[in-house]
């Protein structure tokens, strides 16, 4: 066998293994990046969910109490306050739409999370 042929086989083998090593590193890095992205998004999503829950509680239970208090004054309400009262009345009437919507979103998210690895 010629020395150049042996040298070429050796170089090709090194290039192949280097390619495999780099490919495995990139695959591991992509997996780590996906996990870090999931961890990074957990807090903002939790904050948004808690904000929606707190807003719904305020609109459903607290604003009606203040509405009765404001009606006792006998004066006209400012535009912004009237808007908040109207949102509260609307949410009290149509709360079930939001319940179905958000439960559907949670169901789709869990379904996607369960079957995304298949």
C-alpha positions as CSV (number, residue, x, y, z in Angstrom):
1,X,0.0,0.0,0.0
2,X,1.1,3.4,-0.8
3,X,1.9,5.9,2.0
4,X,-0.4,8.5,0.5
5,X,-3.3,6.1,0.4
6,X,-2.8,5.3,4.1
7,X,-2.5,9.0,4.9
8,X,-5.7,9.8,3.0
9,X,-7.6,7.0,4.8
10,X,-6.3,8.3,8.1
11,X,-7.3,11.9,7.3
12,X,-10.7,10.8,6.1
13,X,-11.3,8.8,9.3
14,X,-10.3,11.8,11.4
15,X,-12.5,14.1,9.4
16,X,-15.4,11.7,9.8
17,X,-15.0,11.3,13.5
18,X,-14.6,15.0,14.0
19,X,-17.8,15.6,12.0
20,X,-19.6,13.0,14.2
21,X,-18.2,14.7,17.4
22,X,-19.3,18.1,16.2
23,X,-22.7,16.8,15.2
24,X,-23.2,15.2,18.7
25,X,-22.2,18.4,20.4
26,X,-24.7,20.4,18.4
27,X,-27.4,18.0,19.1
28,X,-26.7,18.2,22.8
29,X,-26.5,22.0,22.6
30,X,-29.9,22.2,20.8
31,X,-31.5,20.0,23.5
32,X,-30.0,22.1,26.3
33,X,-31.2,25.3,24.5
34,X,-34.7,23.9,24.3
35,X,-34.7,23.1,28.0
36,X,-33.3,26.6,28.9
37,X,-36.0,28.2,26.7
38,X,-38.7,26.3,28.5
39,X,-37.3,27.3,31.9
40,X,-36.9,30.9,30.8
41,X,-40.6,31.1,29.7
42,X,-42.0,29.5,32.8
43,X,-41.9,32.7,34.9
44,X,-43.4,35.1,32.4
45,X,-46.2,32.6,31.6
46,X,-46.9,32.2,35.3
47,X,-47.0,36.0,35.8
48,X,-49.5,36.4,32.9
49,X,-51.7,33.6,34.2
50,X,-51.8,35.1,37.7
51,X,-52.5,38.5,36.3
52,X,-55.5,37.2,34.4
53,X,-56.8,35.4,37.5
54,X,-56.4,38.4,39.7
55,X,-58.1,40.7,37.1
56,X,-61.0,38.3,36.8
57,X,-61.4,38.1,40.6
58,X,-61.4,41.9,40.8
59,X,-63.9,42.3,38.0
60,X,-66.2,39.6,39.3
61,X,-66.2,40.3,43.0
62,X,-64.6,43.6,44.0
63,X,-65.9,46.0,41.3
64,X,-69.6,45.2,41.9
65,X,-69.2,46.2,45.6
66,X,-67.7,49.6,44.5
67,X,-70.4,50.0,41.9
68,X,-73.0,49.9,44.6
69,X,-71.0,52.3,46.7
70,X,-70.7,54.7,43.7
71,X,-74.4,54.5,43.0
72,X,-75.0,55.7,46.6
73,X,-73.2,58.9,45.8
74,X,-75.7,59.9,43.2
75,X,-73.1,61.5,40.9
76,X,-72.1,60.5,37.4
77,X,-69.1,58.2,37.1
78,X,-66.0,59.2,35.1
79,X,-65.6,57.5,31.8
80,X,-62.8,55.2,32.8
81,X,-64.7,54.1,35.9
82,X,-67.8,53.5,33.9
83,X,-65.7,51.4,31.4
84,X,-64.4,49.2,34.3
85,X,-67.9,48.8,35.7
86,X,-69.2,47.8,32.2
87,X,-66.3,45.3,31.8
88,X,-67.3,43.9,35.2
89,X,-70.9,43.6,34.2
90,X,-70.0,42.0,30.9
91,X,-67.7,39.5,32.6
92,X,-70.3,38.6,35.2
93,X,-72.7,37.7,32.3
94,X,-70.2,35.9,30.0
95,X,-67.7,34.3,32.5
96,X,-68.4,30.9,31.1
97,X,-66.9,31.8,27.7
98,X,-63.6,32.6,29.3
99,X,-63.7,29.4,31.4
100,X,-64.2,27.3,28.3
101,X,-61.6,29.2,26.3
102,X,-58.9,28.9,28.9
103,X,-59.7,25.3,29.7
104,X,-59.5,24.5,26.0
105,X,-56.1,26.3,25.7
106,X,-54.8,24.2,28.7
107,X,-56.2,21.0,27.1
108,X,-54.5,21.8,23.7
109,X,-51.2,22.7,25.5
110,X,-51.2,19.4,27.5
111,X,-52.2,17.4,24.4
112,X,-49.3,19.0,22.4
113,X,-46.9,18.5,25.2
114,X,-47.9,14.8,25.6
115,X,-47.7,13.9,22.0
116,X,-44.9,16.1,20.7
117,X,-42.3,13.4,21.4
118,X,-44.0,10.8,19.2
